[in-house]
Amino acid sequence: MKSIIQLLHFGYHQMMSCLFPVAIFGTLALSNVIAVPFIHRYDAILLILLGVQVFMYLSGLETRDEIKVICIFHFIGLLLELYKVRMGSWSYPEPGYTKLLGVPLYSGFMYASVASFMCQVWRRLRMDMTGWPGLRPSVLLGGAIYFNFFTHHFIPDFRWLLTALVFIIFWKTRIIYRVRTITYRMPLTLAFFIVGFFIWLAENIATFFDAWKYPDQHETWQLVSSSKISSWFLLIIISVIIVAQLKNVKATRARNGPRSW
């Protein structure tokens, strides 16, 4: 019975942490079957998601610091989208006034939703880490992973080398999370894979509702290649590195108190 209660509490916090991603996929699904009069679908999605973000902040579901992290991810994701669409990796075929170089501005929210989940679950499960490799190796690895998403179009793809480095650098890193009064631990690399797998499932839902299309989906929808799990695995690492470092900076400032100038 106690295990069931723990699982229910864990599931509740996971569900609450997924509110923004659920809002995104719900909007994609509804907008695919219900046309909004006098406005393009991509533009309507952007306005709805902006409204959801404002509501989550004003209602206290997200803090000001979490909004800052989400904005960082929106910018990072939008840059990646602009490049990938230009390189033909995928496309957004529908019209819209809020498209920049063929990319609808709402697309950045799909990356921001990952940040929203990370921040929410970190706070709700009172997460911490042990064995963190430190600022330099984690940031250098995160930077290398991000740039590999750009460079693999004209030089060899180093994702498998970077994946090996992830296991080496984060070998001793464990996530500590708390459900009620019980503390649990999990290898960070396992958490990377689990989240990456569920994002891949979400990506299949998104492409099914025409959020974007891969080249092999223009004629008819088909399952997104399972190789994309490795891409999301690596992208999650970037999000964890950024969130962890920002949390560390905030904790350091809290310990040291306000600085006097």
C-alpha positions as CSV (number, residue, x, y, z in Angstrom):
1,M,0.0,0.0,0.0
2,K,2.8,2.4,0.9
3,S,4.5,1.8,-2.5
4,I,1.2,2.6,-4.3
5,I,0.9,5.8,-2.4
6,Q,4.5,6.7,-3.2
7,L,3.8,6.0,-6.9
8,L,0.7,8.1,-6.9
9,H,2.5,11.0,-5.4
10,F,5.3,10.6,-7.9
11,G,2.9,10.4,-10.8
12,Y,1.0,13.5,-9.6
13,H,4.2,15.6,-9.5
14,Q,5.2,14.3,-12.9
15,M,1.8,15.2,-14.3
16,M,1.9,18.7,-12.8
17,S,5.4,19.2,-14.2
18,C,4.1,18.3,-17.7
19,L,1.4,20.9,-17.8
20,F,3.1,23.1,-20.3
21,P,4.1,20.2,-22.7
22,V,0.5,18.9,-22.4
23,A,-0.8,22.4,-23.3
24,I,1.4,22.4,-26.4
25,F,0.3,19.0,-27.6
26,G,-3.4,19.8,-26.8
27,T,-3.1,23.0,-28.8
28,L,-1.5,21.2,-31.7
29,A,-4.2,18.5,-31.7
30,L,-7.2,20.9,-31.4
31,S,-5.9,23.4,-34.0
32,N,-5.5,20.5,-36.4
33,V,-9.2,19.7,-36.3
34,I,-10.7,23.1,-35.4
35,A,-9.9,26.1,-37.6
36,V,-9.6,29.5,-35.9
37,P,-11.4,32.1,-38.0
38,F,-9.4,34.9,-39.6
39,I,-6.0,33.7,-38.4
40,H,-3.4,31.1,-39.6
41,R,-3.0,28.0,-37.5
42,Y,0.7,28.7,-36.7
43,D,-0.2,32.2,-35.5
44,A,-3.1,31.0,-33.4
45,I,-0.8,28.4,-31.8
46,L,1.7,31.1,-30.9
47,L,-0.9,33.3,-29.3
48,I,-2.4,30.4,-27.3
49,L,0.9,29.3,-26.0
50,L,1.9,32.8,-25.0
51,G,-1.4,33.0,-23.1
52,V,-0.7,29.7,-21.4
53,Q,2.8,30.9,-20.4
54,V,1.4,34.1,-18.9
55,F,-1.3,32.2,-17.0
56,M,1.2,29.7,-15.5
57,Y,3.3,32.6,-14.3
58,L,0.5,34.7,-12.9
59,S,-1.1,31.6,-11.2
60,G,2.2,30.7,-9.5
61,L,2.6,27.4,-11.4
62,E,6.0,28.8,-12.7
63,T,8.3,31.2,-10.9
64,R,10.2,34.1,-12.4
65,D,13.5,32.2,-12.4
66,E,11.8,29.3,-14.3
67,I,10.4,31.8,-16.9
68,K,14.0,33.0,-17.4
69,V,15.2,29.5,-18.1
70,I,12.3,28.9,-20.4
71,C,13.2,32.0,-22.4
72,I,16.8,30.8,-22.7
73,F,15.6,27.5,-24.1
74,H,13.1,29.2,-26.5
75,F,16.0,31.2,-28.0
76,I,18.3,28.2,-28.2
77,G,15.6,26.0,-29.8
78,L,14.6,28.7,-32.3
79,L,18.2,29.1,-33.5
80,L,18.4,25.3,-34.0
81,E,15.0,25.3,-35.8
82,L,16.1,28.1,-38.2
83,Y,19.2,26.1,-39.1
84,K,17.6,22.7,-39.4
85,V,14.8,24.0,-41.6
86,R,17.3,25.8,-43.8
87,M,19.2,22.5,-44.1
88,G,16.0,20.6,-45.1
89,S,15.9,18.4,-42.0
90,W,12.2,19.1,-41.6
91,S,9.7,21.8,-42.6
92,Y,6.7,23.8,-41.6
93,P,4.5,23.8,-44.7
94,E,1.6,25.8,-43.5
95,P,1.4,29.6,-43.9
96,G,1.7,32.1,-41.1
97,Y,2.6,35.7,-40.4
98,T,4.7,34.7,-37.3
99,K,7.2,32.7,-39.4
100,L,10.8,33.7,-39.5
101,L,12.8,32.2,-42.4
102,G,10.2,29.4,-42.7
103,V,10.1,28.7,-39.0
104,P,7.0,29.5,-36.9
105,L,7.9,31.3,-33.7
106,Y,5.8,28.9,-31.7
107,S,8.4,26.2,-32.4
108,G,10.7,27.6,-29.7
109,F,8.1,26.7,-27.2
110,M,8.5,23.0,-27.9
111,Y,12.1,23.3,-26.6
112,A,11.0,25.6,-23.8
113,S,8.5,22.9,-22.7
114,V,11.5,20.7,-22.0
115,A,13.0,23.4,-19.8
116,S,9.6,23.9,-18.1
117,F,9.4,20.2,-17.2
118,M,13.0,20.2,-15.9
119,C,12.4,23.2,-13.7
120,Q,9.1,22.0,-12.4
121,V,10.1,18.5,-11.6
122,W,13.3,19.8,-10.0
123,R,11.3,22.0,-7.6
124,R,8.4,19.6,-7.0
125,L,10.6,16.5,-6.2
126,R,13.2,18.6,-4.4
127,M,15.9,17.3,-6.7
128,D,19.6,17.4,-6.1
129,M,22.7,15.8,-7.6
130,T,25.8,14.0,-6.3
131,G,29.0,13.5,-8.3
132,W,28.4,16.5,-10.6
133,P,31.5,16.8,-12.8
134,G,31.8,20.5,-12.4
135,L,31.4,23.6,-14.5
136,R,34.1,23.2,-17.1
137,P,33.6,19.6,-18.3
138,S,29.8,19.8,-18.2
139,V,29.7,23.2,-20.1
140,L,32.3,22.1,-22.7
141,L,30.4,18.8,-23.3
142,G,27.0,20.6,-23.5
143,G,28.5,23.1,-26.0
144,A,30.0,20.3,-28.1
145,I,26.7,18.5,-28.2
146,Y,24.8,21.7,-29.3
147,F,27.3,22.6,-32.0
148,N,27.2,19.0,-33.3
149,F,23.6,19.5,-34.2
150,F,24.8,22.2,-36.6
151,T,28.1,20.8,-37.8
152,H,27.1,17.2,-38.7
153,H,25.6,18.5,-41.9
154,F,29.1,19.3,-43.3
155,I,31.6,17.3,-41.2
156,P,31.2,13.8,-39.6
157,D,28.5,13.3,-37.0
158,F,30.2,12.9,-33.6
159,R,27.0,12.0,-31.7
160,W,28.2,8.5,-30.7
161,L,31.5,9.9,-29.5
162,L,29.7,12.5,-27.5
163,T,27.3,9.9,-26.1
164,A,30.3,7.9,-24.9
165,L,31.7,11.0,-23.3
166,V,28.4,11.5,-21.5
167,F,28.7,8.1,-19.9
168,I,32.3,8.8,-18.9
169,I,31.8,12.3,-17.6
170,F,28.5,11.6,-15.8
171,W,29.4,8.1,-14.7
172,K,29.3,9.0,-11.0
173,T,26.5,11.5,-11.2
174,R,23.3,10.5,-9.4
175,I,19.9,12.4,-9.3
176,I,18.5,12.6,-5.8
177,Y,14.7,13.1,-5.7
178,R,12.2,13.0,-2.9
179,V,8.7,11.7,-2.8
180,R,7.0,12.6,0.5
181,T,9.5,11.6,3.1
182,I,11.5,9.0,1.1
183,T,14.6,9.8,-0.9
184,Y,15.5,8.0,-4.1
185,R,18.6,8.0,-6.3
186,M,18.9,7.3,-10.0
187,P,21.9,7.4,-12.4
188,L,21.8,10.6,-14.4
189,T,22.4,8.9,-17.7
190,L,19.4,6.6,-17.1
191,A,17.3,9.7,-16.5
192,F,18.6,11.2,-19.8
193,F,17.5,8.1,-21.7
194,I,14.0,7.9,-20.1
195,V,13.2,11.6,-20.8
196,G,14.6,11.3,-24.3
197,F,12.4,8.3,-25.0
198,F,9.3,10.1,-23.8
199,I,10.1,13.2,-25.9
200,W,10.5,10.9,-28.9
201,L,7.0,9.6,-28.2
202,A,5.7,13.2,-27.9
203,E,7.5,14.0,-31.2
204,N,5.5,11.3,-32.9
205,I,2.3,12.8,-31.5
206,A,3.4,16.3,-32.7
207,T,4.2,15.2,-36.3
208,F,0.9,13.2,-36.4
209,F,-0.9,16.5,-35.7
210,D,1.2,18.3,-38.4
211,A,3.3,20.4,-35.9
212,W,6.1,19.9,-38.5
213,K,7.0,17.3,-41.1
214,Y,10.1,15.2,-41.7
215,P,10.9,14.7,-45.4
216,D,9.6,11.1,-45.3
217,Q,6.3,12.3,-43.8
218,H,5.0,14.6,-46.6
219,E,3.1,11.9,-48.4
220,T,1.8,10.1,-45.4
221,W,2.5,10.1,-41.7
222,Q,4.8,7.4,-40.4
223,L,6.6,6.7,-37.1
224,V,9.6,9.0,-36.4
225,S,12.9,7.2,-36.7
226,S,14.0,5.7,-33.4
227,S,17.4,7.2,-34.1
228,K,15.9,10.5,-33.0
229,I,15.9,9.2,-29.4
230,S,19.7,9.7,-29.4
231,S,19.2,13.3,-30.5
232,W,16.8,13.9,-27.7
233,F,19.0,12.1,-25.3
234,L,21.8,14.6,-26.1
235,L,19.5,17.6,-26.1
236,I,18.2,16.7,-22.6
237,I,21.8,16.7,-21.4
238,I,22.1,20.4,-22.6
239,S,18.9,21.3,-20.7
240,V,20.1,19.5,-17.5
241,I,23.5,21.2,-17.7
242,I,21.9,24.7,-18.0
243,V,19.3,24.1,-15.3
244,A,21.9,22.5,-12.9
245,Q,24.4,25.3,-13.4
246,L,21.7,28.0,-12.9
247,K,20.5,26.2,-9.7
248,N,24.1,26.1,-8.5
249,V,24.6,29.8,-9.1
250,K,21.4,30.7,-7.3
251,A,22.3,28.4,-4.3
252,T,25.8,30.0,-4.1
253,R,24.3,33.5,-4.1
254,A,21.9,32.5,-1.4
255,R,24.7,31.1,0.8
256,N,26.9,34.1,0.3
257,G,24.2,36.7,0.7
258,P,23.8,40.0,-1.2
259,R,27.0,41.4,-2.6
260,S,28.0,44.9,-1.5
261,W,29.5,47.2,-4.0
